[in-house]
């Protein structure tokens, strides 16, 4: 009924007894190893888990996303949970997932399910959501932070949230050097798709996090000017960060214009499956409205994991 797909590379530290027991809860497990040099493959094979070895082509920018989609397509089950080895979900949650799939078994419009997501790279867990339970015929798209949202929208499918369970993420914290490399990679990807609102948003936010506000504004404005219905959440986030920058720079006229635009676009996209479940955007719009009304520069913008 439900399968598991996993991409791994040098994950022996993450393959604890928990994870190895976790595999037993699934009817089908597909693990693709992309070049481990530690004991990852041996640990999996010792626990009777087959591993497909697939060396990534450094010259092929799509090789990782192709590996991810291959892990999905090779799964034998109709529904697949897609995780990374540094992500944990309680074994008891699998029953909740199976119950949800049973309830929606006749709803062909649903292609994916969100699951609440908590990132533990910093002192306090960061709450978010992740699209990680999907039909086997749904795939990831994109070079950077590839996701299935645009695929779902093109197919006129929707996603729903599964409440009362969550995924816990324990990643390695980003360093400044990694952030700079990340920016360099995104500039390359953007050359391939110059009008991709998602790439523009990520690039603008990365410059913002590096305190390069002038560069951030350039890419944030390019992202939101697209008014992309393929990536509405990215456009709204870009607008909100741009509004925040105007506020802290005392440019309340531009902040007000920006906030009016983002409010209008959010209302237009209110029926979108991801806009509906994003719990931060409306609060930020209301709070920035108060900042502008009171000429208050002590604004705060919510953070993102990347």
Protein Blocks (a to p, Z undefined) as FASTA:
>chain_A
ZZcddddehjllmmcfklmmmmmmpcbdcdddehiablmlmmmmmnopacddddddfklm
klmmmmmmmmmmmpmbfbdcdddfkbccdfklmmmmmmmmmmmmmmmkbgbdcdddddfk
bmbdcdddddfbdcfkbccedjbhpafklmmmmnopacdddehiacddddddddfklmmm
mmmmmmmmmmmmmmlfklmmmmmmmmmmnopaklmmmmmmmmmmnopaklmmlmmmmmmm
mmmmmmmnopaklmmmmmmmmmmmmmmmmmpmklmmmmklmmmmmmmmmmmmnopabbcd
dddfZZ
